[in-house]
Amino acid sequence: MVVRIVYLMSDDWAERQVDSARTAPLLAGSRMGIHGKSWLALIVLALFALGRSTSCFAQGDPAAEPAVLAVAKVLPAVVNINTERVIRRAVRDPIEDFYAQFFGYYRGRPREIRQTLQSLGSGFIVDPAGYIVTNQHVVARAADLKIKVTTNDGKTYNAHYITGDDKKDLAFIKIDSKDSFPFVNLDNISPNLLGETVLVVGNAVGYGSSISRGVLSATNRDISVDNVDYKNLVQTDAAINPGNSGGPVIDISGRLVGISSAKMAFTPQGVPTQGMGFAISADVVRDNVKQFKAFAEKHPAGKSSPAPQESNYAETLFGIQLQDLTEELTDALGYQPGQGVLISGVEPDSPADDAGIERGLVIYRVGKHDVNSVRDVENLLGRAKSGASVDFAVGVVRAGGAGQRVETVTLAAR
């Protein structure tokens, strides 16, 4: 028979309905004894219920979310990287350039200006001694750079460039400090499974410790962004913004998925895209960091050879002086607008001069890539070395279909 025990808030009153035959042994005890045992049972039940409710509250606590725990695990090792470089450039007034197009010489000498170039990026510490991995393009020409690293706790340190790999777009720098730093363990990396949740951590648009979330969309991607080819990348729809370059992409266990590297805003055909960010895969990072550490043991001060002060590969390697085709120049010369880069000068006895290239012609293509600015050409020639052969599509395309003559010329870099 069911026993019903109803207790009110008062300790002095209780209603008990029991079967006399089955509860006779219980009734042999004192009234107070039964009362005390019943209250003990209630207390046990109440504690059990409270424990269950506390567990439910914990499950709903944002501090217990896997993504929050993953970020807390990795964030102390993420750094903001600020680089600064002073360059000297010889410049002419645009009117001088226009005058030279028609009269064949410059009236005045160029003036020299000094420019301070700054860039922002991200990176993360991979060794307690303060070694950092980031993108090569974040610390490009690092021999000339002043590198400042800001850790997540707000402390700023000087750092120096150790080594890097242009083709992998990876660089290795070290904080100039004897402190011990939190770091990301590369021995246990993410399995990089399609659809897994990923988090992008870094210095997005200058805002440090920014987090974005998405999924791993694809692996083994080969892409071309701004005429730069990237190989074997992982793809994500998590937002990757300027400044995220070099920062970690992690899974919800805090393991490395990759290093933020590029965002594709437009396809090569000019079609706008959304949610297409790319990162260097964690296994590539891990393997390269091992090589970088081995180099650092032998060369703790890093590479000592200074890099050139400004990007002028076309002139240095081939003797070609370049100029952007502005709208005014294009109209004056009668060239097809929006195409090519003007050759404003050719150095005597240079590879370009020996091949018969003349001032006033236009470079339309370098290798397999169309070019429309001096920057396009410089980016493509940045990895060319002495003795390398490069194809240039050179000539003139007139406006309105008035005629064109374009030939491919192969030049050997000096």
C-alpha positions in Angstrom: 0.0 0.0 0.0 1.3 3.5 -0.9 2.4 5.5 2.1 1.5 9.2 1.8 3.3 11.6 4.1 2.3 15.2 3.9 4.5 17.7 5.7 3.6 21.4 6.2 6.1 24.1 7.0 5.6 23.6 10.7 7.6 20.9 12.6 4.7 20.3 15.0 2.1 18.9 12.6 2.2 15.9 10.3 -0.3 13.8 8.6 0.6 10.2 8.1 -1.6 7.5 6.4 0.0 4.1 6.7 -1.1 0.5 6.6 -1.0 -0.7 10.2 0.1 -4.2 9.3 3.0 -3.2 7.1 4.1 -0.3 9.3 3.8 -1.8 12.7 7.6 -2.1 13.2 7.9 1.6 12.3 5.2 2.6 14.8 7.1 0.8 17.5 9.6 3.7 17.4 9.0 7.0 19.0 6.9 9.6 17.2 9.9 11.9 17.2 12.1 9.1 15.7 9.7 8.7 12.7 9.5 12.5 12.3 13.3 12.8 12.3 13.9 10.0 9.8 11.3 11.5 7.5 12.9 14.9 7.6 16.2 13.3 6.9 14.8 11.6 3.8 13.4 15.0 2.6 16.7 16.7 3.1 18.5 14.0 1.0 15.9 14.4 -1.7 16.2 18.2 -1.6 20.0 18.0 -1.9 19.7 15.6 -4.9 17.2 18.0 -6.6 19.5 21.0 -5.9 22.5 19.1 -7.3 20.5 18.4 -10.5 19.4 22.0 -10.9 23.0 23.2 -10.3 24.2 20.9 -13.1 21.5 22.3 -15.4 22.7 25.9 -14.6 26.3 24.9 -15.3 25.3 23.5 -18.7 23.8 26.8 -19.6 26.8 28.9 -18.3 28.6 30.7 -21.3 31.9 30.3 -19.4 31.5 26.5 -19.9 31.0 26.7 -23.7 33.7 24.8 -25.7 34.4 27.7 -27.9 35.0 30.0 -24.9 37.3 27.5 -23.3 39.2 27.1 -26.6 39.7 30.8 -27.0 40.8 31.2 -23.3 43.4 28.4 -23.9 45.0 30.0 -27.0 44.5 33.7 -26.6 47.4 34.3 -24.2 49.8 33.0 -26.9 48.4 35.3 -29.7 50.3 38.5 -30.4 49.7 41.7 -32.5 52.6 42.5 -34.8 53.4 46.1 -35.8 56.2 46.7 -38.3 57.7 50.0 -39.4 60.2 50.7 -42.2 61.7 53.9 -43.4 62.4 54.1 -47.2 63.8 56.7 -49.5 62.3 57.2 -52.9 63.1 59.4 -55.8 60.0 61.0 -57.2 59.1 63.5 -60.0 56.2 65.8 -60.4 53.5 64.2 -62.6 53.8 67.2 -64.9 57.5 66.3 -65.4 56.5 62.8 -66.5 53.9 64.1 -68.9 56.4 66.6 -70.3 59.0 63.9 -70.9 56.5 61.8 -72.9 56.4 64.5 -75.6 59.8 66.1 -75.4 61.9 63.2 -74.6 63.7 64.4 -71.5 63.1 65.7 -68.0 63.5 69.4 -67.2 64.4 68.9 -63.6 66.1 66.4 -61.3 64.0 64.1 -59.1 63.6 64.9 -55.5 64.1 62.4 -52.7 61.5 61.8 -50.1 61.4 59.6 -47.0 58.4 57.5 -46.2 57.5 55.5 -43.1 55.6 52.4 -44.0 53.6 50.6 -41.3 51.7 47.4 -41.3 49.7 45.4 -38.8 49.3 41.7 -38.5 49.0 38.8 -36.1 51.1 35.9 -35.0 51.3 33.4 -32.2 54.0 32.1 -29.9 55.1 28.5 -30.5 57.8 28.2 -27.9 58.1 29.5 -24.3 61.4 31.2 -25.3 59.3 33.7 -27.4 59.5 32.3 -30.9 56.6 33.4 -33.0 55.3 32.1 -36.3 53.4 34.5 -38.7 53.0 35.2 -42.4 56.0 36.2 -44.4 54.1 39.1 -46.0 53.4 40.5 -42.5 57.1 41.0 -41.8 58.4 41.3 -45.4 61.8 42.9 -45.8 62.3 42.4 -42.1 66.0 43.2 -42.1 64.9 46.8 -42.5 62.0 46.6 -40.1 61.4 47.7 -36.5 59.2 44.9 -35.2 57.0 45.5 -32.2 55.0 42.7 -30.6 52.1 43.2 -28.2 51.0 40.3 -26.1 47.4 39.6 -25.0 48.2 41.1 -21.5 49.1 44.5 -23.1 52.9 44.2 -22.8 54.9 45.4 -25.8 58.3 43.9 -26.8 60.9 44.4 -29.5 61.4 41.4 -31.8 63.7 40.4 -34.6 63.4 38.4 -37.8 64.9 34.9 -37.8 64.0 33.3 -41.1 61.1 32.5 -43.4 59.8 30.8 -46.5 58.4 33.0 -49.3 56.7 30.1 -51.1 54.9 29.0 -47.9 54.3 32.6 -46.8 55.6 31.7 -43.3 58.0 33.7 -41.2 59.7 33.1 -37.8 60.5 35.9 -35.4 61.6 36.1 -31.8 60.7 38.4 -28.9 63.8 40.1 -27.5 63.2 39.0 -23.9 64.3 36.3 -21.5 60.8 35.9 -20.1 58.9 32.6 -20.5 55.7 33.0 -22.6 52.5 30.9 -23.0 52.6 29.1 -26.3 50.5 27.0 -28.7 51.5 23.4 -28.8 52.1 22.1 -32.3 52.5 18.5 -31.3 48.7 18.1 -31.1 47.0 19.7 -34.1 43.5 19.6 -35.4 42.4 16.7 -37.6 40.9 19.3 -39.9 37.6 17.6 -40.6 35.1 19.1 -43.0 32.3 20.9 -41.2 34.1 21.2 -37.9 33.8 24.4 -36.0 36.8 26.8 -36.3 37.7 30.1 -34.7 39.8 32.8 -36.2 41.8 34.7 -33.6 43.9 37.8 -34.3 44.3 41.6 -34.8 41.4 42.2 -37.2 41.6 45.7 -38.7 43.8 46.7 -35.8 41.4 45.5 -33.1 43.4 43.1 -31.0 42.0 39.8 -29.6 39.2 39.7 -32.2 37.4 36.4 -32.6 35.3 35.1 -35.6 33.6 31.8 -35.9 32.7 29.4 -38.8 33.3 26.0 -40.1 36.1 24.3 -42.0 34.8 24.5 -45.6 37.5 22.6 -47.6 41.1 21.5 -47.6 43.9 21.3 -50.2 42.8 24.5 -52.0 45.0 26.3 -54.5 44.1 29.9 -55.1 45.5 33.1 -56.6 44.9 36.5 -54.8 46.4 39.7 -56.2 48.5 37.7 -58.6 50.1 35.7 -55.8 49.6 31.9 -55.9 48.8 30.0 -52.7 49.0 26.2 -52.5 47.4 23.5 -50.2 45.3 25.9 -48.1 42.3 25.1 -45.9 39.1 27.1 -46.5 36.7 28.5 -44.0 33.7 30.8 -43.9 34.8 32.4 -40.6 35.6 36.1 -41.2 39.2 36.8 -42.0 40.0 40.6 -42.2 43.1 42.7 -42.8 45.2 42.3 -39.7 44.2 38.7 -39.1 47.1 37.6 -41.4 49.5 35.4 -39.4 47.0 34.7 -36.6 45.8 31.2 -35.6 42.7 29.4 -36.7 41.8 26.8 -34.1 39.1 24.2 -33.4 36.9 24.1 -30.3 39.5 22.0 -28.5 42.0 24.8 -28.9 44.1 22.8 -31.4 45.7 24.6 -34.4 43.8 24.3 -37.7 46.0 26.7 -39.6 47.4 30.3 -40.0 45.1 33.0 -41.5 46.6 33.8 -44.8 44.2 35.3 -47.4 40.7 36.4 -48.1 39.2 36.1 -51.5 36.9 39.1 -52.0 36.6 38.6 -55.8 37.2 35.6 -58.1 39.8 36.0 -60.8 36.9 36.8 -63.1 35.9 39.7 -60.9 32.8 38.1 -59.3 32.4 39.2 -55.7 32.5 36.4 -53.1 31.4 36.0 -49.4 32.7 33.7 -46.7 35.9 32.5 -48.5 38.9 32.8 -46.2 42.0 30.7 -46.4 44.6 29.5 -44.0 48.0 27.6 -44.2 47.3 24.1 -42.9 48.5 23.2 -39.4 50.6 20.3 -40.6 52.5 22.6 -43.0 53.0 25.1 -40.1 54.3 22.4 -37.8 56.8 21.0 -40.3 58.2 24.4 -41.1 58.5 25.5 -37.5 60.7 22.5 -36.9 63.0 23.7 -39.7 62.9 27.3 -38.4 63.9 26.2 -34.9 66.8 24.2 -36.3 67.9 27.3 -38.2 67.5 29.5 -35.1 69.7 27.3 -33.0 72.6 27.9 -35.5 71.7 31.6 -36.2 70.1 33.1 -33.1 70.4 36.6 -34.5 68.5 35.6 -37.7 69.4 36.5 -41.2 71.8 39.4 -41.3 71.8 40.3 -45.0 69.9 43.5 -45.5 67.0 43.6 -47.9 66.7 46.4 -50.5 65.1 49.5 -49.3 62.4 49.7 -51.9 60.5 47.5 -54.3 62.1 48.1 -57.7 62.7 44.6 -59.1 61.9 45.6 -62.7 64.7 48.1 -62.8 67.2 46.1 -60.7 66.8 42.9 -62.5 65.9 44.0 -66.1 66.7 47.7 -66.4 63.1 48.7 -66.9 61.6 51.9 -65.4 57.9 51.7 -65.0 55.0 54.1 -64.5 51.3 53.7 -64.0 49.1 54.6 -67.0 46.9 57.3 -65.6 43.8 58.4 -67.3 45.5 61.6 -68.6 48.5 59.7 -70.0 46.3 57.1 -71.6 44.2 59.7 -73.4 47.2 61.7 -74.5 49.0 58.7 -75.9 45.9 57.2 -77.4 46.4 53.8 -75.7 43.6 51.4 -74.7 42.5 52.5 -71.2 42.7 50.2 -68.2 45.4 47.9 -69.6 49.1 47.6 -69.0 52.0 49.5 -67.4 54.0 52.1 -69.2 57.7 51.7 -69.7 59.0 55.2 -68.8 62.7 54.4 -69.3 65.2 51.7 -70.3 68.7 51.5 -68.8 71.5 51.3 -71.4 73.1 47.9 -71.8 70.5 46.3 -69.6 68.6 43.1 -70.4 65.6 45.1 -71.6 67.9 47.4 -73.8 69.6 44.4 -75.3 66.2 42.9 -76.2 65.2 46.0 -78.1 62.5 47.2 -75.6 62.0 51.0 -75.8 60.6 53.7 -73.7 56.9 54.4 -74.4 55.9 50.8 -74.9 53.5 49.1 -72.5 53.9 45.8 -70.5 50.6 44.0 -70.7 51.5 40.6 -69.1 54.3 39.2 -67.0 54.4 35.4 -67.3 50.8 34.3 -67.4 49.4 37.2 -65.4 47.9 40.4 -66.8 49.3 43.6 -65.2 47.6 46.9 -64.8 49.9 48.7 -62.3 53.5 49.0 -61.2 52.6 47.2 -58.1 51.3 44.2 -60.1 54.6 43.9 -61.9 56.6 44.3 -58.7 54.6 41.6 -56.9 55.2 39.2 -59.7 58.9 39.9 -60.0 59.5 39.8 -56.2 60.5 36.1 -56.2 62.6 36.3 -59.4 66.3 35.6 -58.9 69.4 36.4 -60.8 69.5 34.3 -64.0 65.8 33.6 -64.0 64.0 33.9 -67.3 60.7 35.9 -67.4 58.3 36.4 -70.3 57.0 39.9 -70.9 54.1 40.7 -73.3 55.2 44.1 -74.6 53.8 46.5 -77.2 51.0 49.0 -77.8 47.2 48.5 -78.0 45.5 51.6 -79.4 42.2 52.9 -78.2 39.1 52.1 -80.2 40.6 49.2 -82.1 42.9 51.5 -84.0 45.6 48.8 -84.0 47.8 46.8 -81.8 51.2 45.1 -81.8 52.1 43.0 -78.8 55.0 40.6 -78.7 56.3 38.2 -76.0 59.9 39.0 -75.0 61.9 36.7 -72.7 64.4 38.5 -70.5 67.1 36.9 -68.2 67.4 38.7 -64.8 70.9 40.0 -64.3 
